């Protein structure tokens, strides 16, 4: 189980510390995005060092979009110097200007990452191609991925696969978030379910976790935009009930 932390967009580690304290003891690792949504935020390297300092396991996202070859190599060397060896290589969300020519495929095969556990993003149902050389895969946020295990088997990929799961705390945020993520389609009756169950978004996420574990993938990447303490308590109960940890 991997929790995706929300990096602050101001120079303040307080919100980072709070998220680490909530989810660090529950999950196996904490993913640190890198200027996600194409907006500047605190460095993923800095937050990863903070996570490691607190005794938890960081996975660091590095965007090709924001780096040239020299900066990429420098970042890997820095992470390795601090004992952080698990990195997710992404291109990054679209931006209007300032894109680098570095490609994720180049990051994945660069000799500097020889001692690094290398992950990339992939789309369920699409051929992996060069992504098959990665050490682990992350898939997009989605509802209803019961076929993820079959896809991995068909692609002959024996390494871990982590599927994106979003836990939404209320109807207002659910409509906003789903409306802003292209391709994220809720199941039928999802919005209506909040009228009978204020925690419908959290229960839907737990149901997704059940489906994913039954499908044979290795875990989930959890995105929890708000209500984190409420969802963490629910998640902890789910993990205990199934004896996952």
N, C-alpha and C positions, 0 to 999 in steps of 0.2 A: 504494500500500500504506500503510495507516494502522495504527499500533500504539496500542492503548488502554492508557494508563498506569494503574497502581493507586495512587491517592492515599493517603498515610499517614493513619492515624486518630490519630496523635500528632504533636506539633509538632517534626518531625524531617525535614529534606530529604534525608537520606542515602539512603533507599531510592528517592526520586525521582531523584536524581543517578545511581544505579546503573542504573536502567531506561533513562534517557536515554542513558547511555554505551553500553549494549548495543544498543538498537534505533535510536537517532538516526541513525547513519551508514548504516543499511540501508533504512529506510522513507522514504516521502515526507512524512509528517506524523505527529504524535503527538496523539491525542485525549485530552483531560483530562475525565473524568467529574465530575459535580457532585453530591456527596453521594449516590452511587449506592447502591442497596439500601435507601434511606431512612435511612441512618446518617450521622452527622456525620463529616466528613473535612476535610483541609486544603483551603482555597479553590481552586477551579479557576482563578481569576484569578491567584493567586499562583504556582501551578505553571506556568501558561502563560507567565508572565513569566520564570520560571527556564528553561524550554525555549527561549524566544526568546533569552535572554541567552547560552545555550550554542551559538547559531547554528543551531537547528533550527526547524521549522515547527509551531506549535501550532494545533490546532482546539479551541476552548473550548466545553464543554457548559454551558448555563445552563438551570436548571429553572424552569418557571413556578410549580411547587408552593411554592418557597421564597422567592418575591419578590413585592413589590407593584410597581406601575407605576413608582414613583419609583426604587426600587433597581435595577430592570431598566435604566432609562435611564442611571442613574449607572454601572452596570457596563459598558454599551456605550461610553460616553464614555471611561471609564478604559482599556478595551482599545484603542480607537482612538488614544488619546494615546500608547500604547506601540507603535503600528504593527501591532496584531493585529486582523485584519479578517475572520476566518473563524470562525463561531460555529454550533454545533448547538443548536437550540431543542428542549427536551423538556419534557414535563409533570413527569416524575419518578416514581419508584416509590411505591407506597402508603405512607402513614404514618398514625398513629392520631390525630394532632391537629396544628394549626398550619398547615393548608393555606391558600395564598393563593387569591384569586379570579382572578388573572391566567391567561390562556389562551395556549396556544402560537400559536393563530391570531392573537391580538393582537400577540404578539411579532414574528411574521413580517411583519406589515403596518405596524408602528409607524414613523413617519418617522425616528426616531433611528437606524434600521438602514439608511438609504439607501446608505451607503458600505460596508456589511458584506456579505460573502458568507454567505448564510443557508441553513442546512440544517435538515431536520426528519427525524423517524423515520417510516417507512411500512412497511406489511405487504404482502409479495409476494402478488399475486392480488387485492388489494382496490383499489377505485377511489381515486384520489388526491384528488379533490375540491379543496379549497382548498390542499392540500399541493403541488399542481402549480405554484404560484407560487414555490416554493423554488428555490434555486440548486444544491442537491445533496440527495440522499437517503441515509439510512442505513437498512438493514433489520435485522431481528432476528437473533439467533444461531439458526442452523439447520443441519441436515445435508441435503445433496442439493438444491441450488437451481438445477438446470440450466435451469429455465424463467424465471429472473429477467430475462434479456434480452428474452424474448418479452413478458413482462408490461410492461416499460418501453416497448417498441415499441407495444403495444396501448393504453397510456395516453398515447402521444404525448409522452413526457417525454424531452427531448433532453439534459438536464443529467446530470452524473455520478451514478452509483448505486454505493454501497459496501455489500457484504453482510457480515454478521457471521459470523466464523469463529473457533471456539474450539480451541486447541491444548492438549490435556490430557496431562500428563507420565507418569501412571501409573494403574493400575486403581483404586486407593483414591480418588484425587481425582476420577477420571472418574465414578465412581458417586455421589460426594457432590455434585459440581457439577451433573451432569445431573438428579439427583433434586431439586435445589433450584431449577431453572429451569423454570417451567411452559411446556409446549409444546415443549420441546427433546427430540426423540426421536432416539436414536442409530440408525444403520443396523443391519440384522440382523447378528448375530455380532460387533458392535463390542466388547463387554466380553470375549468369549471370545478375541478376537484378541490380547489382552495376554499370554496364556499362551505364545504363540509369538514375540511381538515386544514387548519392553519399551517400545519407542517407537511402539506402535500408534496412540496418540492423536495424536502429532505427524505420523505418516505420513497419518493420516486428514485432518488439517488441510491438509497439502500437496496431497492428492488433491482436497479441496474447492477449493483455489486453482486447480488445473488446470481443474476443472469451471466455475468462475466465469469465468475468463478466456476459455474456449471459448464460454461463453453470451453474451458480448458486454457484460457489465457492466464498470465502470471499475476496480474494485479491491475490496479487502476491508478490513474493520475487524477487526484481530487481537486476540483476548483470550487472554493467556497467563498463567494464574494461578501457575505455578511452572515450574521448569526452563527459565528464560528463556535462559540462555546456550546450552544444548543446542539449543533450538529456533531461536535466532537463527543459529547456524552452519548448521543445515539450511536455513533460509529463504534465507540468503545464497547457498548453493549452488544452490538452486532458481531464484533470480533470475538468477544468472550463466548457468545452463544455458539459460535461455529468452531471454536478452538483453533482459530487461524494462527494465533501467536501464543 
